[in-house]
Amino acid sequence: MKNNFKALLMHFIIVALSFIFLVIFVATGPKTGKYTTNIISRVFIGSMFILAYIFSGTLLDRDANQKYDFFVGIFVGIIGIVLWFYIFSKTRVNLIEVIPKELSGPWILVNIYYTPFVLIDFLFGLPNIPILSLATNLIPTLLMGLGLKYKRLKYKNN
């Protein structure tokens, strides 16, 4: 249970940092736009957000049962799923209909909650489809679980 709260706190820290990055990215867009269109910089930026979640998993306690490693970020996923269902029921859009990020008023809350993944979607040109947004709820939990598994393996080998 303690790991779940830590994972939720780390998720909020990653969201805050990615939001700051987004503001810098937008503010310097005209000058840095030519560099961010390069596939190498896109892969680098996207992998940094993914590695941030894996690294945050290594900061969690390994005292809990090993079979629950991939459930350490379950609070992040549960909050995201509840938020997603609330917004989905409010907007009643089609599950496979593309929603523009800039114009999707109610979906902005979901996009803020998952800012790192919204940036990754933007960098790689992935569409904002509600069903993909629902699947995004599982990614932080899995990445933090991978980080905790890595920490256990590292400790076991030492």
DSSP file with accessible surface (Angstrom, degrees, kcal/mol):
  #  RESIDUE AA STRUCTURE BP1 BP2  ACC     N-H-->O    O-->H-N    N-H-->O    O-->H-N    TCO  KAPPA ALPHA  PHI   PSI    X-CA   Y-CA   Z-CA
    1    1 A M     >        0   0  150      0, 0.0     4,-1.5     0, 0.0     5,-0.2   0.000 360.0 360.0 360.0 -38.6    0.0    0.0    0.0
    2    2 A K  H  >  +     0   0  132      1,-0.2     4,-2.1     2,-0.2     5,-0.2   0.884 360.0  53.9 -64.2 -38.1    2.9    2.3    0.8
    3    3 A N  H  > S+     0   0   11      1,-0.2     4,-2.8     2,-0.2    -1,-0.2   0.843 103.0  57.5 -64.4 -33.9    4.4    1.8   -2.6
    4    4 A N  H  > S+     0   0   23      2,-0.2     4,-2.2     1,-0.2    -1,-0.2   0.909 108.1  45.4 -64.5 -41.8    1.1    2.7   -4.3
    5    5 A F  H  X S+     0   0  123     -4,-1.5     4,-2.4     2,-0.2    -2,-0.2   0.893 113.8  49.6 -68.3 -38.6    1.1    6.1   -2.6
    6    6 A K  H  X S+     0   0   66     -4,-2.1     4,-2.7     2,-0.2    -2,-0.2   0.914 110.9  50.1 -63.4 -42.4    4.8    6.6   -3.5
    7    7 A A  H  X S+     0   0    0     -4,-2.8     4,-2.3    65,-0.3    -2,-0.2   0.899 110.1  50.1 -64.3 -39.7    4.1    5.7   -7.1
    8    8 A L  H  X S+     0   0   26     -4,-2.2     4,-2.2     2,-0.2    -2,-0.2   0.924 111.2  48.9 -64.8 -42.2    1.2    8.1   -7.2
    9    9 A L  H  X S+     0   0  108     -4,-2.4     4,-2.0     1,-0.2    -2,-0.2   0.925 111.7  49.0 -62.7 -43.1    3.4   10.9   -5.8
   10   10 A M  H  X S+     0   0   25     -4,-2.7     4,-2.6     1,-0.2    -1,-0.2   0.873 107.9  54.9 -66.2 -34.8    6.2   10.1   -8.3
   11   11 A H  H  X S+     0   0    0     -4,-2.3     4,-2.7     1,-0.2    -1,-0.2   0.936 108.4  48.4 -61.7 -44.4    3.6   10.1  -11.1
   12   12 A F  H  X S+     0   0   96     -4,-2.2     4,-2.4     2,-0.2    -2,-0.2   0.867 110.8  51.2 -65.2 -34.6    2.6   13.6  -10.1
   13   13 A I  H  X S+     0   0   87     -4,-2.0     4,-2.7     2,-0.2    -1,-0.2   0.934 111.4  47.1 -66.7 -43.9    6.2   14.7  -10.0
   14   14 A I  H  X S+     0   0   16     -4,-2.6     4,-2.7     2,-0.2    -2,-0.2   0.907 112.1  50.8 -64.5 -39.4    6.8   13.3  -13.5
   15   15 A V  H  X S+     0   0   16     -4,-2.7     4,-2.3     2,-0.2    -1,-0.2   0.929 110.9  48.6 -63.3 -43.3    3.6   15.0  -14.8
   16   16 A A  H  X S+     0   0   51     -4,-2.4     4,-2.3     2,-0.2    -2,-0.2   0.929 113.2  46.8 -63.0 -44.1    4.8   18.3  -13.3
   17   17 A L  H  X S+     0   0  110     -4,-2.7     4,-2.4     1,-0.2    -1,-0.2   0.902 113.1  48.4 -65.6 -39.8    8.2   18.0  -14.8
   18   18 A S  H  X S+     0   0    1     -4,-2.7     4,-2.5     2,-0.2    -1,-0.2   0.848 109.2  53.8 -70.1 -30.8    6.8   17.1  -18.2
   19   19 A F  H  X S+     0   0   99     -4,-2.3     4,-2.4     2,-0.2    -2,-0.2   0.916 109.2  48.1 -67.4 -41.3    4.4   20.0  -18.0
   20   20 A I  H  X S+     0   0   97     -4,-2.3     4,-2.4     2,-0.2    -2,-0.2   0.927 111.9  50.1 -61.9 -43.1    7.3   22.3  -17.4
   21   21 A F  H  X S+     0   0   68     -4,-2.4     4,-3.1     1,-0.2    -2,-0.2   0.907 109.0  52.6 -61.0 -40.8    9.1   20.7  -20.3
   22   22 A L  H  X S+     0   0   51     -4,-2.5     4,-2.8     2,-0.2     5,-0.2   0.919 108.5  49.5 -62.1 -42.8    5.9   21.2  -22.4
   23   23 A V  H  X S+     0   0   80     -4,-2.4     4,-2.7     2,-0.2    -2,-0.2   0.932 114.5  44.5 -63.2 -44.5    5.8   24.9  -21.6
   24   24 A I  H  X S+     0   0   93     -4,-2.4     4,-2.4     2,-0.2    -2,-0.2   0.921 112.7  53.0 -64.1 -41.8    9.5   25.3  -22.5
   25   25 A F  H  < S+     0   0   25     -4,-3.1    -2,-0.2    -5,-0.2    -1,-0.2   0.912 113.9  41.5 -60.0 -43.9    8.9   23.2  -25.6
   26   26 A V  H >< S+     0   0  100     -4,-2.8     3,-1.0     1,-0.2    -1,-0.2   0.905 114.2  51.7 -72.6 -40.9    6.0   25.5  -26.7
   27   27 A A  H 3< S+     0   0   76     -4,-2.7    -2,-0.2     1,-0.3    -1,-0.2   0.857 118.8  36.0 -66.6 -34.3    7.8   28.7  -25.8
   28   28 A T  T >X S+     0   0   54     -4,-2.4     4,-2.9    -5,-0.2     3,-0.7   0.249  85.2 115.3-101.6  13.2   10.9   27.9  -27.7
   29   29 A G  H <> S+     0   0   25     -3,-1.0     4,-2.0     1,-0.2    -1,-0.2   0.867  70.9  52.9 -52.3 -47.0    9.1   26.1  -30.5
   30   30 A P  H 34 S+     0   0  123      0, 0.0     4,-0.2     0, 0.0    -1,-0.2   0.873 118.6  36.3 -61.6 -33.6   10.0   28.6  -33.3
   31   31 A K  H <4 S+     0   0  167     -3,-0.7     3,-0.2     1,-0.1    -2,-0.2   0.837 128.0  33.2 -86.9 -36.0   13.8   28.3  -32.5
   32   32 A T  H >X S+     0   0   44     -4,-2.9     4,-1.9    -7,-0.2     3,-1.2   0.466  90.0  96.5-100.5  -1.3   14.0   24.6  -31.5
   33   33 A G  H 3X S+     0   0   23     -4,-2.0     4,-1.1    -5,-0.3    -1,-0.2   0.849  79.7  57.5 -57.6 -35.3   11.3   23.3  -33.9
   34   34 A K  H 34 S+     0   0  145     -4,-0.2    -1,-0.3    -3,-0.2     4,-0.2   0.793 110.4  44.5 -68.9 -23.8   13.8   22.3  -36.5
   35   35 A Y  H X4 S+     0   0  147     -3,-1.2     3,-0.9     1,-0.2     6,-0.3   0.825 108.9  54.3 -87.1 -33.7   15.6   20.1  -33.9
   36   36 A T  H 3< S+     0   0   23     -4,-1.9    -2,-0.2     1,-0.2    -1,-0.2   0.641  97.7  65.1 -78.0 -12.4   12.5   18.4  -32.5
   37   37 A T  T 3< S+     0   0   87     -4,-1.1    -1,-0.2    -5,-0.2     2,-0.2   0.639  80.0 100.6 -81.5 -12.4   11.3   17.3  -35.9
   38   38 A N  S <> S-     0   0   83     -3,-0.9     4,-2.0    -4,-0.2     3,-0.2  -0.517  76.9-134.6 -72.0 136.8   14.3   15.0  -36.2
   39   39 A I  H  > S+     0   0  101     -2,-0.2     4,-2.6     1,-0.2     5,-0.2   0.851 103.0  58.6 -64.2 -31.2   13.4   11.4  -35.4
   40   40 A I  H  > S+     0   0  125      1,-0.2     4,-2.4     2,-0.2    -1,-0.2   0.936 107.9  44.8 -66.0 -43.7   16.5   11.0  -33.1
   41   41 A S  H  > S+     0   0   28     -6,-0.3     4,-2.7     2,-0.2     5,-0.2   0.882 112.6  52.7 -68.8 -34.2   15.4   13.9  -30.9
   42   42 A R  H  X S+     0   0   71     -4,-2.0     4,-2.6     2,-0.2     5,-0.2   0.930 111.2  45.6 -65.2 -43.9   11.9   12.5  -30.8
   43   43 A V  H  X S+     0   0   75     -4,-2.6     4,-2.7     2,-0.2     5,-0.2   0.911 113.5  51.0 -65.0 -40.3   13.1    9.1  -29.8
   44   44 A F  H  X S+     0   0  126     -4,-2.4     4,-1.8    -5,-0.2    -2,-0.2   0.945 113.3  43.4 -62.3 -48.7   15.4   10.6  -27.2
   45   45 A I  H  X S+     0   0   21     -4,-2.7     4,-1.6     2,-0.2    -2,-0.2   0.933 115.6  48.8 -64.8 -45.1   12.6   12.8  -25.6
   46   46 A G  H  X S+     0   0    3     -4,-2.6     4,-1.8    -5,-0.2    -2,-0.2   0.914 111.4  49.2 -62.2 -41.7   10.1    9.9  -25.7
   47   47 A S  H  X S+     0   0   41     -4,-2.7     4,-3.0    -5,-0.2    -1,-0.2   0.833 104.4  60.3 -70.1 -28.0   12.5    7.5  -24.1
   48   48 A M  H  X S+     0   0   85     -4,-1.8     4,-1.7    -5,-0.2    -1,-0.2   0.912 106.1  47.0 -64.2 -39.9   13.4   10.0  -21.4
   49   49 A F  H  X S+     0   0   23     -4,-1.6     4,-1.3     2,-0.2    -2,-0.2   0.912 114.0  47.4 -68.4 -38.9    9.7   10.0  -20.2
   50   50 A I  H  X S+     0   0   65     -4,-1.8     4,-1.9     1,-0.2     3,-0.3   0.931 111.8  50.0 -67.5 -43.0    9.6    6.3  -20.3
   51   51 A L  H  X S+     0   0   89     -4,-3.0     4,-3.2     1,-0.2     5,-0.2   0.817 102.4  62.6 -65.2 -29.0   12.8    6.0  -18.4
   52   52 A A  H  X S+     0   0   31     -4,-1.7     4,-2.1     2,-0.2    -1,-0.2   0.910 106.1  45.1 -62.6 -40.3   11.5    8.4  -15.8
   53   53 A Y  H  X S+     0   0    0     -4,-1.3     4,-1.5    -3,-0.3    -2,-0.2   0.904 113.8  48.6 -70.1 -39.6    8.8    6.0  -14.9
   54   54 A I  H  X S+     0   0   45     -4,-1.9     4,-1.2     1,-0.2    -2,-0.2   0.937 112.4  49.0 -65.2 -43.0   11.2    3.0  -14.8
   55   55 A F  H  X S+     0   0  126     -4,-3.2     4,-0.7     1,-0.2     3,-0.5   0.893 107.1  55.2 -62.2 -40.4   13.6    5.0  -12.6
   56   56 A S  H >< S+     0   0    5     -4,-2.1     3,-0.7     1,-0.2     4,-0.3   0.845 102.7  57.7 -63.6 -30.0   10.7    5.9  -10.3
   57   57 A G  H >< S+     0   0    0     -4,-1.5     3,-1.1     1,-0.2    -1,-0.2   0.830  99.7  57.7 -67.0 -29.4   10.0    2.2   -9.9
   58   58 A T  H 3< S+     0   0   27     -4,-1.2    -1,-0.2    -3,-0.5    -2,-0.2   0.682  99.1  60.6 -74.3 -14.7   13.5    1.7   -8.7
   59   59 A L  T << S+     0   0   87     -3,-0.7    -1,-0.2    -4,-0.7    -2,-0.2   0.516  87.1  97.9 -87.5  -5.1   12.9    4.2   -5.9
   60   60 A L  S <  S-     0   0    0     -3,-1.1     2,-0.2    -4,-0.3   -57,-0.1  -0.391  85.1 -95.7 -81.4 160.9   10.0    2.1   -4.5
   61   61 A D        -     0   0   36      1,-0.1     3,-0.4    -2,-0.1    -1,-0.1  -0.525  20.5-156.2 -76.5 140.7   10.4   -0.3   -1.6
   62   62 A R  S    S+     0   0   73     -2,-0.2    -1,-0.1     1,-0.2     4,-0.1   0.239  71.7  98.5 -99.7  15.9   11.1   -4.0   -2.4
   63   63 A D        +     0   0  135      2,-0.1    -1,-0.2     3,-0.0     3,-0.1   0.760  64.7  87.7 -72.8 -24.6    9.7   -5.1    1.0
   64   64 A A  S    S-     0   0   51     -3,-0.4     5,-0.1     1,-0.2     2,-0.0  -0.215  99.6 -71.6 -71.8 166.5    6.4   -6.0   -0.5
   65   65 A N    >   -     0   0   87      1,-0.1     3,-1.5     3,-0.1    -1,-0.2  -0.318  40.1-132.0 -60.5 138.3    5.6   -9.4   -2.0
   66   66 A Q  G >  S+     0   0  104      1,-0.3     3,-1.5     2,-0.2     4,-0.2   0.795 101.2  65.7 -66.5 -28.2    7.4   -9.9   -5.3
   67   67 A K  G 3  S+     0   0  141      1,-0.3     3,-0.3     2,-0.1    -1,-0.3   0.666  98.1  56.0 -73.0  -9.8    4.3  -11.1   -7.2
   68   68 A Y  G X  S+     0   0  121     -3,-1.5     3,-1.8     1,-0.2    -1,-0.3   0.195  71.1 111.6-103.6  17.0    2.7   -7.7   -6.7
   69   69 A D  G X  S+     0   0    1     -3,-1.5     3,-1.2     1,-0.3     4,-0.2   0.867  76.6  51.1 -59.2 -38.8    5.5   -5.7   -8.4
   70   70 A F  G 3  S+     0   0   77     -3,-0.3    -1,-0.3     1,-0.2    75,-0.2   0.420 104.2  59.9 -83.5   5.2    3.4   -4.8  -11.4
   71   71 A F  G X  S+     0   0  114     -3,-1.8     3,-1.5     1,-0.1    -1,-0.2   0.268  72.5 100.9-108.2   9.8    0.6   -3.5   -9.2
   72   72 A V  T <  S+     0   0    7     -3,-1.2     3,-0.3     1,-0.3   -65,-0.3   0.825  87.8  41.1 -67.2 -28.9    2.7   -0.8   -7.4
   73   73 A G  T >> S+     0   0    0     68,-0.3     4,-1.7    -4,-0.2     3,-0.6   0.069  77.3 120.7-103.5  26.5    1.3    2.0   -9.6
   74   74 A I  H <>  +     0   0   55     -3,-1.5     4,-3.1     1,-0.3     5,-0.2   0.828  69.5  59.0 -63.8 -30.6   -2.3    0.7   -9.4
   75   75 A F  H 3> S+     0   0   48     -3,-0.3     4,-2.5     2,-0.2     5,-0.3   0.899 104.3  51.9 -64.0 -37.3   -3.5    4.0   -7.8
   76   76 A V  H <> S+     0   0    0     -3,-0.6     4,-2.0     1,-0.2    -2,-0.2   0.941 114.1  43.5 -61.3 -46.2   -2.2    5.9  -10.8
   77   77 A G  H  X S+     0   0    4     -4,-1.7     4,-2.8     2,-0.2    -2,-0.2   0.908 113.1  50.5 -67.1 -41.9   -4.1    3.5  -13.1
   78   78 A I  H  X S+     0   0   84     -4,-3.1     4,-2.8     2,-0.2     5,-0.2   0.936 112.0  46.9 -64.6 -45.3   -7.3    3.5  -11.1
   79   79 A I  H  X S+     0   0   68     -4,-2.5     4,-2.6    -5,-0.2    -1,-0.2   0.928 114.0  49.1 -62.4 -41.9   -7.5    7.3  -10.9
   80   80 A G  H  X S+     0   0    1     -4,-2.0     4,-2.7    -5,-0.3    -2,-0.2   0.909 112.0  47.5 -63.8 -41.4   -6.8    7.5  -14.6
   81   81 A I  H  X S+     0   0   56     -4,-2.8     4,-2.9     2,-0.2     5,-0.2   0.924 113.1  47.9 -67.8 -43.0   -9.5    4.9  -15.4
   82   82 A V  H  X S+     0   0   95     -4,-2.8     4,-2.3     2,-0.2    -2,-0.2   0.937 114.4  47.0 -62.1 -44.6  -12.1    6.6  -13.2
   83   83 A L  H  X S+     0   0   31     -4,-2.6     4,-2.5    -5,-0.2     5,-0.2   0.922 112.6  50.1 -61.6 -43.7  -11.2    9.9  -14.8
   84   84 A W  H  X S+     0   0    5     -4,-2.7     4,-3.0     1,-0.2     5,-0.2   0.928 111.4  47.1 -61.8 -47.7  -11.4    8.4  -18.2
   85   85 A F  H  X S+     0   0  113     -4,-2.9     4,-2.5     2,-0.2    -1,-0.2   0.884 111.5  52.0 -64.4 -36.4  -14.8    6.8  -17.7
   86   86 A Y  H  X S+     0   0  126     -4,-2.3     4,-1.6    -5,-0.2    -2,-0.2   0.956 115.0  40.7 -62.9 -49.6  -16.1   10.1  -16.2
   87   87 A I  H  X S+     0   0    5     -4,-2.5     4,-2.5     1,-0.2     5,-0.3   0.912 115.0  52.4 -66.7 -40.7  -15.0   12.1  -19.2
   88   88 A F  H  X S+     0   0   47     -4,-3.0     4,-2.6    -5,-0.2     5,-0.4   0.916 110.2  47.7 -62.9 -42.1  -16.1    9.4  -21.7
   89   89 A S  H  < S+     0   0   66     -4,-2.5    -1,-0.2    -5,-0.2    -2,-0.2   0.830 113.2  50.2 -68.9 -28.6  -19.6    9.3  -20.2
   90   90 A K  H  < S+     0   0  131     -4,-1.6    -2,-0.2    -5,-0.2    -1,-0.2   0.887 120.3  32.7 -73.9 -40.5  -19.8   13.0  -20.2
   91   91 A T  H  < S-     0   0   38     -4,-2.5    -2,-0.2    -5,-0.1    -3,-0.2   0.757  85.0-155.6 -89.9 -29.0  -18.7   13.4  -23.9
   92   92 A R     <  +     0   0  211     -4,-2.6     2,-0.2    -5,-0.3    -3,-0.1   0.896  32.6 161.3  52.4  48.8  -20.2   10.2  -25.3
   93   93 A V        -     0   0   30     -5,-0.4     2,-0.2     1,-0.1    -1,-0.1  -0.495  47.7 -87.7 -89.9 167.9  -17.8   10.1  -28.2
   94   94 A N    >   -     0   0   92     -2,-0.2     3,-1.2     1,-0.1    -1,-0.1  -0.492  33.5-124.7 -72.6 144.7  -17.0    7.0  -30.3
   95   95 A L  T 3  S+     0   0   65      1,-0.3    36,-1.9    -2,-0.2    37,-0.3   0.770 110.5  37.0 -63.7 -27.2  -14.2    4.8  -28.9
   96   96 A I  T 3  S+     0   0  123     34,-0.2     2,-0.4    33,-0.1    -1,-0.3   0.249  89.1 116.1-111.0  14.1  -12.3    5.0  -32.1
   97   97 A E    <   -     0   0   96     -3,-1.2     2,-0.3     1,-0.1    34,-0.1  -0.652  69.6-118.4 -83.8 133.9  -13.0    8.6  -33.1
   98   98 A V        -     0   0   85     -2,-0.4    31,-0.2    31,-0.2    -4,-0.1  -0.566  25.6-159.7 -75.4 130.1  -10.0   10.9  -33.1
   99   99 A I        -     0   0   12     29,-3.0    29,-0.2    -2,-0.3     2,-0.2  -0.953  18.9-126.5-111.3 119.0  -10.3   13.8  -30.6
  100  100 A P     >  -     0   0   62      0, 0.0     4,-0.8     0, 0.0     3,-0.5  -0.462  13.0-142.7 -65.1 130.5   -8.1   16.8  -31.3
  101  101 A K  T  4 S+     0   0   40      1,-0.2     3,-0.4    -2,-0.2    10,-0.1   0.857  97.7  52.9 -62.4 -35.1   -6.0   17.5  -28.2
  102  102 A E  T  4 S+     0   0  152      1,-0.2    -1,-0.2    -3,-0.0     6,-0.0   0.799 117.7  34.6 -72.3 -29.5   -6.3   21.3  -28.7
  103  103 A L  T  4 S+     0   0  141     -3,-0.5     2,-1.5     1,-0.1    -1,-0.2   0.356  85.5 105.2-108.9   4.2  -10.1   21.4  -28.9
  104  104 A S     X  -     0   0    8     -4,-0.8     4,-0.9    -3,-0.4    -1,-0.1  -0.603  45.2-179.4 -93.0  82.1  -11.1   18.6  -26.6
  105  105 A G  T >4 S+     0   0   45     -2,-1.5     3,-1.3     1,-0.2     4,-0.4   0.922  78.9  35.6 -47.8 -63.3  -12.4   20.6  -23.6
  106  106 A P  T >4 S+     0   0   57      0, 0.0     3,-0.9     0, 0.0     4,-0.5   0.845 113.4  59.9 -65.8 -29.0  -13.4   17.8  -21.2
  107  107 A W  T 3> S+     0   0    6      1,-0.2     4,-2.5     2,-0.2    -2,-0.2   0.610  82.0  84.7 -75.5  -9.2  -10.5   15.6  -22.3
  108  108 A I  H <X S+     0   0   75     -3,-1.3     4,-2.6    -4,-0.9    -1,-0.2   0.890  85.1  56.6 -60.5 -36.6   -8.0   18.2  -21.2
  109  109 A L  H <> S+     0   0   92     -3,-0.9     4,-2.1    -4,-0.4    -1,-0.2   0.921 109.1  45.0 -61.8 -43.0   -8.2   16.8  -17.7
  110  110 A V  H  > S+     0   0    3     -4,-0.5     4,-1.7     2,-0.2    -1,-0.2   0.912 112.4  52.6 -65.9 -41.4   -7.2   13.4  -18.9
  111  111 A N  H  < S+     0   0   18     -4,-2.5     7,-0.3     1,-0.2    -2,-0.2   0.867 109.6  48.4 -64.4 -35.5   -4.4   14.9  -21.0
  112  112 A I  H >< S+     0   0   80     -4,-2.6     3,-1.4     1,-0.2    -1,-0.2   0.913 108.2  54.3 -69.0 -41.0   -3.0   16.8  -18.1
  113  113 A Y  H 3< S+     0   0   20     -4,-2.1    -2,-0.2     1,-0.3    -1,-0.2   0.833 120.3  32.9 -62.7 -31.5   -3.1   13.7  -15.9
  114  114 A Y  T >X S+     0   0    5     -4,-1.7     4,-2.0     1,-0.1     3,-0.5  -0.251  75.7 145.1-118.0  45.8   -1.0   11.8  -18.5
  115  115 A T  H <>  +     0   0    6     -3,-1.4     4,-2.5     1,-0.2     5,-0.2   0.873  68.8  56.0 -53.6 -43.3    1.1   14.7  -19.8
  116  116 A P  H 3> S+     0   0    0      0, 0.0     4,-1.9     0, 0.0    -1,-0.2   0.922 111.9  43.0 -59.0 -38.7    4.2   12.6  -20.5
  117  117 A F  H <> S+     0   0   10     -3,-0.5     4,-2.6     2,-0.2    -2,-0.2   0.809 109.9  56.0 -79.1 -27.5    2.3   10.2  -22.7
  118  118 A V  H  X S+     0   0   28     -4,-2.0     4,-2.4    -7,-0.3    -1,-0.2   0.906 108.7  49.1 -66.2 -40.3    0.4   13.1  -24.5
  119  119 A L  H  X S+     0   0    7     -4,-2.5     4,-2.9     2,-0.2    -2,-0.2   0.913 110.8  49.5 -64.3 -41.5    3.8   14.5  -25.3
  120  120 A I  H  X S+     0   0   20     -4,-1.9     4,-2.1    -5,-0.2     6,-0.2   0.928 110.9  50.1 -62.8 -43.6    5.0   11.1  -26.6
  121  121 A D  H  X>S+     0   0   28     -4,-2.6     5,-2.4     1,-0.2     4,-0.5   0.914 112.8  47.4 -59.2 -43.0    1.8   10.9  -28.7
  122  122 A F  H ><5S+     0   0  122     -4,-2.4     3,-0.9     3,-0.2    -2,-0.2   0.927 110.5  50.9 -64.8 -45.8    2.4   14.3  -30.1
  123  123 A L  H 3<5S+     0   0    6     -4,-2.9    -1,-0.2     1,-0.2    -2,-0.2   0.858 118.4  37.6 -62.9 -35.7    6.1   13.7  -30.9
  124  124 A F  H 3<5S-     0   0   79     -4,-2.1    -1,-0.2    -5,-0.2    -2,-0.2   0.357 111.0-116.9 -99.9   5.3    5.3   10.5  -32.8
  125  125 A G  T <<5 +     0   0   62     -3,-0.9    -3,-0.2    -4,-0.5    -4,-0.1   0.781  53.6 163.7  69.6  28.2    2.1   11.7  -34.4
  126  126 A L      < -     0   0   84     -5,-2.4    -1,-0.2    -6,-0.2    -2,-0.1  -0.582  38.9-113.7 -79.2 140.5   -0.2    9.2  -32.7
  127  127 A P        -     0   0   57      0, 0.0     2,-1.3     0, 0.0    -1,-0.1  -0.359  19.4-118.2 -73.5 153.8   -3.9   10.1  -32.8
  128  128 A N        +     0   0   10    -29,-0.2   -29,-3.0     4,-0.1     3,-0.0  -0.741  48.1 164.9 -92.1  89.5   -5.8   10.9  -29.6
  129  129 A I    >>  -     0   0   29     -2,-1.3     4,-2.3   -31,-0.2     3,-0.5  -0.895  42.2-129.6-108.5 134.6   -8.3    8.1  -29.7
  130  130 A P  H 3> S+     0   0    1      0, 0.0     4,-2.1     0, 0.0     5,-0.2   0.867 107.4  53.6 -54.3 -37.8  -10.3    7.3  -26.5
  131  131 A I  H 3> S+     0   0   71    -36,-1.9     4,-1.9     1,-0.2     5,-0.1   0.898 110.6  46.9 -67.7 -35.7   -9.6    3.6  -26.5
  132  132 A L  H <> S+     0   0   84     -3,-0.5     4,-1.7   -37,-0.3    -1,-0.2   0.871 109.4  54.7 -69.9 -35.1   -5.8    4.3  -26.7
  133  133 A S  H  X S+     0   0   11     -4,-2.3     4,-0.5     2,-0.2    -2,-0.2   0.874 107.5  50.3 -64.3 -36.3   -6.2    6.9  -23.9
  134  134 A L  H >< S+     0   0   43     -4,-2.1     3,-1.2    -5,-0.2     4,-0.3   0.913 108.9  51.2 -67.1 -41.2   -7.8    4.1  -21.8
  135  135 A A  H >X S+     0   0   51     -4,-1.9     3,-1.7     1,-0.3     4,-0.6   0.815  97.0  69.3 -66.6 -27.4   -4.9    1.8  -22.6
  136  136 A T  H >< S+     0   0   16     -4,-1.7     3,-0.9     1,-0.3    -1,-0.3   0.784  83.0  74.2 -61.3 -24.3   -2.5    4.5  -21.5
  137  137 A N  T << S+     0   0    0     -3,-1.2     4,-0.5    -4,-0.5    -1,-0.3   0.759  95.5  49.6 -61.6 -23.9   -3.7    4.0  -17.9
  138  138 A L  T <> S+     0   0  100     -3,-1.7     4,-2.2    -4,-0.3    -1,-0.2   0.711  92.5  76.9 -87.4 -20.7   -1.8    0.7  -17.7
  139  139 A I  H <X S+     0   0   63     -3,-0.9     4,-2.8    -4,-0.6     5,-0.3   0.925  92.3  47.9 -64.0 -47.8    1.5    2.1  -19.0
  140  140 A P  H  > S+     0   0    0      0, 0.0     4,-2.6     0, 0.0     5,-0.3   0.920 112.7  50.9 -60.6 -38.4    2.8    3.9  -15.8
  141  141 A T  H  > S+     0   0    9     -4,-0.5     4,-2.1     1,-0.2   -68,-0.3   0.928 113.2  44.9 -62.8 -44.7    1.9    0.9  -13.7
  142  142 A L  H  X S+     0   0   89     -4,-2.2     4,-2.3     2,-0.2    -1,-0.2   0.908 113.7  49.2 -67.4 -41.2    3.8   -1.5  -16.0
  143  143 A L  H  X S+     0   0   20     -4,-2.8     4,-2.0     2,-0.2    -2,-0.2   0.905 112.3  47.2 -67.3 -40.3    6.8    0.8  -16.3
  144  144 A M  H  X S+     0   0    0     -4,-2.6     4,-2.2    -5,-0.3    -1,-0.2   0.884 110.7  53.5 -67.2 -36.0    7.1    1.3  -12.5
  145  145 A G  H  X S+     0   0    0     -4,-2.1     4,-2.5    -5,-0.3    -2,-0.2   0.897 106.9  51.7 -63.6 -39.1    6.7   -2.5  -12.1
  146  146 A L  H  X S+     0   0   84     -4,-2.3     4,-2.5     2,-0.2    -2,-0.2   0.904 108.7  51.7 -62.8 -39.6    9.6   -3.0  -14.5
  147  147 A G  H  X S+     0   0    0     -4,-2.0     4,-2.2     2,-0.2    -2,-0.2   0.905 110.6  47.2 -63.7 -40.7   11.7   -0.5  -12.4
  148  148 A L  H  X S+     0   0    0     -4,-2.2     4,-2.3     2,-0.2    -2,-0.2   0.899 111.1  51.4 -69.3 -38.6   10.9   -2.4   -9.2
  149  149 A K  H  X S+     0   0   60     -4,-2.5     4,-2.5     2,-0.2    -2,-0.2   0.917 109.8  50.8 -61.6 -42.0   11.8   -5.8  -10.9
  150  150 A Y  H  X S+     0   0  129     -4,-2.5     4,-2.6     1,-0.2    -2,-0.2   0.915 108.8  51.2 -61.2 -42.2   15.0   -4.3  -12.1
  151  151 A K  H  X S+     0   0   55     -4,-2.2     4,-2.4     1,-0.2    -2,-0.2   0.909 110.3  49.1 -62.8 -41.3   15.8   -3.1   -8.5
  152  152 A R  H  X S+     0   0   34     -4,-2.3     4,-2.5     2,-0.2    -1,-0.2   0.916 112.5  47.5 -64.5 -43.6   15.1   -6.7   -7.2
  153  153 A L  H  X S+     0   0   98     -4,-2.5     4,-2.2     2,-0.2    -2,-0.2   0.904 112.1  49.9 -64.1 -40.4   17.3   -8.2   -9.8
  154  154 A K  H  X S+     0   0  114     -4,-2.6     4,-0.9     2,-0.2    -2,-0.2   0.911 113.5  45.6 -64.3 -42.5   20.1   -5.7   -9.1
  155  155 A Y  H  < S+     0   0  142     -4,-2.4     3,-0.3     1,-0.2    -2,-0.2   0.888 112.0  52.1 -67.3 -39.3   19.8   -6.4   -5.3
  156  156 A K  H  < S+     0   0  164     -4,-2.5    -2,-0.2     1,-0.2    -1,-0.2   0.877 109.4  49.2 -66.1 -37.8   19.8  -10.2   -5.9
  157  157 A N  H  <        0   0  130     -4,-2.2    -1,-0.2    -5,-0.2    -2,-0.2   0.678 360.0 360.0 -76.8 -18.8   22.9  -10.1   -8.0
  158  158 A N     <        0   0  156     -4,-0.9    -3,-0.1    -3,-0.3    -4,-0.0  -0.040 360.0 360.0 -87.2 360.0   24.8   -8.0   -5.5
